[in-house]
Amino acid sequence: MLNLLALSFEGELAPGLDLRCLAPGRKPPDGWGVGYYPGGEFAATVLKEAAPQLHSTRSELVRTWDPLESSLMMLHLRTATWGPITEANTQPFVRSAWGRDWLLAHSGSLEQRLKIPAGARFEPVGSTDSETLFCRFLDWMQEQGWRSLGEVDAFRLRAWLEELNQLGPLTLVVSDGRDLLLYADCTGATQGWVWQVSPPYERLVLGDEDVELDLTRRGAKSRKGVIVATQPLDSRTDVPANWTQLAPGGLVLVRQGAIRVEALPPGAQGTVAPTMAAEFEARSRLRRPPETPVRVMDVVHRTVYRYQNPVERSSHLLRLTPRHDRLQSLLSHDVTLSVGVTRSEYEDVFGNQVRRAMVDMPYKELVMEARSRVELRDTDPLGYRPLHVRSVLPLVWMPWQANMLQPYLLPPELPDTQLEELSEYAMSFARRNDYDLLDTLLDINYSIFKEYQYAQGTTTLNTTAFSVYSARRGVCQDFANVFICLARLLGVPARYVCGYLYTGPKHANTAQAEASHAWVQVYLPEVGWKGFDPTNGILTQTDHVRVAVGRQYSDATPTTGTIYLGGGGEQLEVLVRCEPVMPEGQ
């Protein structure tokens, strides 16, 4: 029989729980209990029953329990060893400390009784080894000066639990309302299994002959999560059950559906997150990328329109002039058209340099070519960070700041239900990073890079941020739109950037055809606009050439046009080439 099941997801889920172990012909457990944190608060709710009868009223209640909505949930099925079969001895146990409720569930049975020292702050109500262990755990936390799982030294805690493990089998799940801790028995007498759930999926149902958990009962989609259990459960849907066993004596900490720490005993190999070290290193580089040298870049942007029938008359808007500001200097720039003339040049409301061209003579082919040389000086994008106090969400803007930033604070026009889903998704990043502004943005940037598939031809210019979020695939403009939407829902001004990306040296025999690139800039208090590239999971430095910015793609489109007469069967060809200018003598 499954003994212990717990989950942590980004955002709240409203699962359906069916305790099949209470069906006719089955031997019921000695008790069952469900603990969770409704509304994302630190106050826990526990539903439990000792010595349940077949089709008990409480089990039917939990199966259809509408308030069972949380990002954290814990289920325990008891086989009694210590203490009588009573409510007081039924897990999970709950204790209040340091402004939050703590939940604990234990798989296994200690062979020696723990003693509660005289004067201890926490004392058990029942008579089980598990509740005594819970009290000792909280007392030890207090001795260390830790008030939440987010503050703990995971390796020190793992070593302390390993000492207690000498008293008998100990697989443990603990939650403080934000984090979820799993410790696996060091002898393997009881086990800890982990399933890192990755979206997208339509339905996700898992279970065995004793329990079934439907995580998509209310239609929640595309949620990342971590499920832990004492034995693997089967997937009842098309989502593969990718369970991995936590190394005996190992410990993991999970927050908002992401494993934050994996602490293993000396010599053990990571089984839950074998790439965690590499990912941690990548995230560390993102939080403090190495400084790069100033770079001068030559850019060629060539656009060719071809038509089956001659175009008699057309007009065009060109946004092909790279920006010129503190971190980027335009050294030279020229635009040529195969036909037509430039009628005017102006700066639009977003500060973009725009050319308006008119063509009054017939043509079947129109070639627009822009050649630019740009000096890029965004060498240290987080150089400001040590000089500023920690900024936390939500941000507070002065009235005139909010007025000026309003175009970059409004989320896209989507149905309320979709915006609510995206808002919950955005908040999961904030919660995971203790509401730190920059860490939240860095997490969004890297998560889109890691969890969304780059797939050309799967989206259009009309694809919404919610559609990309649900499918978890798209191209650079889609990833930029998702980032912008999430940032704005968190109250962080964000704008769309169109430009060029240098992707490295090209082989002489390689066709050097690239395309324009899209990324995001967010406005940080007392810092200004800073670039994030979710397609590549990096901050913008001297590989990115900024050309145009706006609220969305339509404000920064490189070329747009209107055909007044003629045309048909349009074919578009775009070539972009970025090449660094080598310093003299090299």
N, C-alpha and C positions, 0 to 999 in steps of 0.2 A: 504493500500500500504506500502511495505517496505520503510522505510525512510533512514536507514543507515546500511551499511555493511562494515566491515574491516577485514583484515586478516594479520597474522604474521606467517611465516613458516621458518623452518630451511632450508637455501639455497633458491635459486631463483626458482619461478614457472612462467610459461607462460600460464596463464589461458585464456579460451575463455569466453567472456562476451556477453550475448544476452539480450538486453533490450526489453523484450516482451511487456512492457507497451506502446511501440510505434507502436504496430501492429494495423491493421485496426479494427475498432470497439471498441478500447480501448480509455479511456480518458488519454491523455499523462500527465506526471507531468509538473509542472511549470518550471522545469529545472533539469538537471542531470549533474553529474560531477564525474570523476575518477581521483584519485591522486595516484602516486606510485613513487618509487625511482629506476630508471633503473641502472643496473650495480653495485648495492650495494653501490652507492655513496650517499652523503648527499644532492645532487641536486635533487629536485622533479620535476616531470612532471605532469601537470594537463590538462586533456581533459574535456571540459564542454560545455554545450549548454543551453541557456535560451529559453523558449517557443519552444521546439522541435516540429517538424511536424512529421506526420506518416512516418516511414521508412526514417528518416532524413539521410543525407549523413554522418554526424558525427557519428551517432549511428551505421551505417553499417561499418564505418571505425574502431570503437573501437571493433566491434565483430571479426574482422580479423586483429587486430593491432598486428603485429609481435613484435614490441619493447616492448609490454606490458609484461615485464619479471622482476619480483622483488620478494623479500621476504616480502615486505610490500605493501599493497594496500588498498585503501579507496574508497567506492562508496556512493554517496548521491543522493537521489531522492527528489526533493524539492516540497513542497506545500507552496506557498507564503503566508506569514502573514505580515512581515515587508518589506517595500520597494518594488519598482516596479520589474517587471520580466525582469531583465537585466543580462548580463554576470557578472557585478560587484557584483551582489547579489546572484550569483549561487555558491554553495559549491561543493567540499571542497575549503577552502581558503588556500593560501600559503603565508608565510612571511619568510624572511631571517633574521637570527640572530645568532651570535656567530659561524660563519663558517658553518652553515647548514640551509637547508630549513625546515620549520615547516609546517605541514598540520593540519587543524582542520575541523571537521564536527560536526554539532549540530542537535540533534533531539529534537524538542520542540520549544516553543516560549515564550520568557520572557514577562511578563506582564508590566514590568517597564523598561524604557530605562536606560541603563548604561551611565554614563558620563565619558568622557575622560579628565583627569586633564590637565590643562595648562602645557605645556612643556613636555608632555609625549613623549617617544621615538616612540611609535607605534600609528598610526592613521588609521582609516578605510578608504577604498576607496569607498565602497558602503554605503548603508543605512540600513543594516540589524542588528538586535540585535546580531546575531551570530558573525559577523565580529567585532563588538565592543567588544564582549566578548573575542574574540581572542586577540585583542590588549591589553585588561586589563590583560589577562592571561600572556602574554609575559612581560608586564610591571611588574607584580607581581613577575615573575621568576627573573627578573633583580634585583628587590629589595631584594630578598632572596640571591642573589649571585650565583644562579644556572644557568648553561649554557647548560644543557641537562637534559633529563628525567632520565638518569642514576644517576644524582646527587641529585635528589629531595628526601626530606623526605615525603614519600607517605602519611603518616597519617596527616602531616601538610597540604599538598596539598588537601587531601580529605576534611579536615575541612574547608578550604578556599572555595572550590567549593560548599560545603554544605551551606555556607553563601550566595553565589551568587544564589543558588538554591531557596532561599526564594523569589526571584524576579519572579519566574515562572518555568515551566517545563524545565529540563536541563539534557539530556543524551548526553554525550560528548565523542568524539574520537579525540585524538591528537597523532601525531607522529613527531619525530625529525629525522627520517631517520634510527634510530637504534631500538628504543623502541616504543611500542604502548600502549597508555593509554586509558582505558575505565572507565568512571564515569557514574553510573546509577542514574537517578532522584530519590530524596529521598522520593517523594510522590507516586511514581509508575505511574504518569501520562504518562510518556514514560518509556520504559523498556530497560534493557541491558541483552542480552542473550549471552552465551558463549558455544562454542563447541570445546573441546580439541580433535583434530584429532590424532589418533594413527595408525601408519602403522602396518602391511603391507596392501596394497590395490592395486588393479589393476586400477580401475577407481573411481573417486570421482567427482560427479556432484550434485549440490544442486540448489534449486530455488523454485519459486512459480509462480503465474500467471503473475507477473510483470517482473521478472528477472531470468535468469539462468546463473550459473557460473560453467564452466567445468575446474576444477583444474588440470586435467590430459590430457589436449588436446594434449600436446606434449610428452606424455608418461612418465612423471616424476612419480617415484614410491617411496614408503616407506619414505615419508617426514612427520615429525611430525609438527603439526601446531595448531594455535588457531584462530578460526573464531568468530567474535563478530557481533551482529546484534540487531536491535531494535525489531525484531520478528523472531521466528524460521523459518528456511527454510527447506523444505522437501529434503531428500536425494533421488536422482534419480537413485542410484546404490545400490549395496549390502551393502555398508558401512552404519551402523546404525547412525542416526542423534541424537547423545547424547547431546542435548542442556540442559543447566542448567541456571537458572536465577540468575544474580548477585543481591545480596541483595540490596534493595533501599538505596541509600546513600553510596554504596560501590564503591571501586575503585580497579582496577587491572592494573598492569604493565606487559607487555609481551615483551620478546626479543627472536628472532630466534625460534619462535614456542613454547616457554616455559613460563609459568606464573612465574614471579620472585617475585612479591609481591601481596598480597591481603590485602587491608586496608578497614576495615569495621567500621561503626559507633558503639559506645558503646552498648553492649548487643546483637548485631546482630550475627547470626550464619553464618559461611562460607558455601555458597552453591556451589560456583564455584570450590573450591579446599578444600573439607572437610578434606583431609589428608595432607594438605600443612604443618601444624605445625609439624606433625610427620616426613614428608620428609625433612623439613628444619632442624629438629634436627638430622636426619640421615646424611645429608650432612655436618652439622657442626661437627659431630663426625669424619667424613671422613677427613675434613680439619684439624682437630687436634685430632686424636684418643688418647685415654688415654694410658699412659705408662703401659707396662705389665712387669711382673717379668721375669727374666732369667729362661729358661725352659730346662730340659734335656729330650730328647725323645728317646724311643726305637722304631725302625722301622723294620718290617719284610716285605720283598717283595718276594713273592713266585710265580713263573711262571711255568706252566705245559703245555707241548706240548704232544699231543697224536695223533697217526697215525694209519690208518687201516692196512697199510703194513709197514714192517720194513724199517727204514731209514738206508742205508748202510754207508753213509759218509756225514758229514755236518760241516760247520764252523759257528761261532757265534761271534757277537760283543756285549759286555755287558757294559752299562753305568749305573751302580747301586751304585757307590760310592758317597755319599754325599760330597758336596763341603766343603773345609776347608779354612776359611779366617777370616777376622776381626770380622764378625758378626755371624759366624757359625763355631764351632769346631767339628771335627770328633774325638770322644773319642775311638771308637772301630768299627771294620768293618770286616766282613767275608762273603765270597761267596762260596757256594758249588754247585756242579753239580752232578747229579745222575750218569751220564756217561760222559766220555770225560775228557780232561785235558786243563788247561790254558797254552797256548803257549807263550803269551807275555802280558805285561802290559805297557801302555804308556799314555802320556798326549796329547790329540788332539789339533788342532789349536785353539779351543775355551776354552782350559784349563780344559776340562773334563777328568776324569780318566777312561780309556777304557781297558777292558780285551778282548783279542782274544782267543777264545776256539775252539778246534778241537775235533771232535768225529769220530773215525775210526772204531768203532765197531757197529754192528746192534742194533737198539733199536726201540721200539714202544712207549716208554714214556721217555721224558726228563724233569727233574725237576731242575730248577735253583732257588736257595734261597739265598737272601742277608739279613744279619742281621747287623744292625748298631745302634750305640748309638751316639747321636748328642747333643751338647749344643747350644742352640739358644739364641742369644743376640741382636736381632733386636727389642729392647724393645720400642724405641721411633722413629718411621720412619720419622717423621717431626720435630725432635728436632733441625735440622739445620736451619729451616725456619726463626726464628727471627734474626738470625745472618747474613743473606744475604740480599742484595738489591733485589728488585723485578726484576725478569727475565721476559722479554716479548718476544713474537713471532714477527718476525722471529728470530731464534737464529743465531749468527754469530760465526763460528768456525775458528780457525787458520788453515792454510793449512795442517799442519802436523796432527792436530786433525781430520780434515775432512777426511784425507787419512786413518787414523787408524780406524775411525768410519764408513767408507764407506759401509762395509757389512751390517751395521745396519741402513743405511739411504736409501737404495734402496727399493722402494715399490715392491710388487709382480708383476710378468709379467702378465698383464691383458690388454685387449683391451683399447685403448685410451679413448673411450667413457665411459667405466666403471671407469677408473681411474679419469676422469673428474668429474663424479658423486660422487665418494668417496671423491675427493678433496673438492668439494663444501660442502659435509656433514661434513668433518673435519673442514673446515673454519667456519661453523655455530657454532661450539663449541668455536672457538677462538673469534669470534665476540661477542658471548653471554657473554664471560668472559673478555671483554676488552683486549684481547690478552695477558692476564697474563698466563705465562707458566704453573705453577702448578695448578691454578684453572681450566685451560682448560683440563689438563690431569685428574684431579679429576672428572670433569664433564663427560668426555668420559667414565671413569671407572664406575661411578655410573649409567649413562644413559644406558650403555649396560646391566648392572645388572637389571635395572628396566624395560627396554623396550624390551628386547630379551627373548624369551621363552627357557628355558632349556628343550630340547626334545631329548632323546636318540633315535638312529636309524634313524634320519632324515637327517644325513650328513655322509660323508665318509672322508677318508684322502685326497681325491682329491677335496673336496668341497672348492670353492674359497671364499675369503673374501667378494666379491661382492654378491655372492649367499646368504651368511649368512645375509648380510646387507639387501638384498631385501626381504628375507623370515622372517627375525627377529627371527630366532630360530636356535638352534644348541646345542653343548656341549662345555666343557671348552676349548678344543683346537681351536674350531671355534671362540669363543669370544676373545681368545688371538690373533688369526690371524687378526680379525677385528681391535682390539686395535692397534696392531703393524702396520697395513697398514695405519690407520689414523694418528698415531704419525709420521710415516716416511713421509707421505705426507705433514705434517706440519714442516718437517725438524728437527724432534726430533729423535735421535737414539733410537731404540727399539729392544729388542731381546726376543726370545722365551725361557721360562724356564719350565723344566719338573722336578717334584719332588713329594712331599707328603704333604697332608693337614690333620691335626688333626681336626676331626669334633666333638669332645666332648666325654664324657664318654659313654660307651656302656653297655647296660643291660647284665647281666650274661647269659640270655637265648637268646640273640640276636646274629645272625650270624655276625661275625666281618669281613665281606668281604667288602673291599673298593677297590679303584683303584688309580693309579697314577693320579696326577693333573697337570694342565698346567696353567701358568699365564705369566705375562710380566714384564720385567725390562726395564726402560728407563734411559738413561744417562743424568743427569742434570749437567749443568756447575758448577764446583767447589764443587760438591756434590758427584758425582759418580752414580753408578747403584742403582736404587730404584725400589722396587717391587710393582706392581699393579695387583690386582686379579679381573678382570671384571666379572667373573662368580658369585662372591659373593659381589661385590661392595665395597671391602675393600682394605686397604694397607696391604702388607705382614708384619707380625710380628713373634711372636714365635709359631704360629700354622703351619707355612710353613717351610718345610725342602727342601732346594734346592739341586738338584742332578746334572743336566746337563743343559747347555745353548747352544744356537746357533741362526742362522739366522731364522730358521724355525724348524718344528717338526722333519724333517729327520736328523738334526744335533744333536738332543738331545734324540733320541729314546732310551728307556731303554734297549730293547733287539731286535736285528735283526739277521737274519740267512740266510744261503744259503744251500739248499739241493742239493748235487751233484748226489746222486743215491738213489732210493727207495722213500718211503713215499707215501702220498696220503690220502685224507679224514682228513685233519688236524683239530684238536680241540684244542682250547686255553682256559686255565683257569688261571686267575690272582687273587691273593689275596694280599691285602696290609693292614697292621695293624700298626697303630701309637698309642703308649701309653706313656703318661708322666711318668717319673721316679720320684716317690715321695721322697722328702728329708728324710734322716734318722730321725727316731723319729716320723714320721707322719703315 
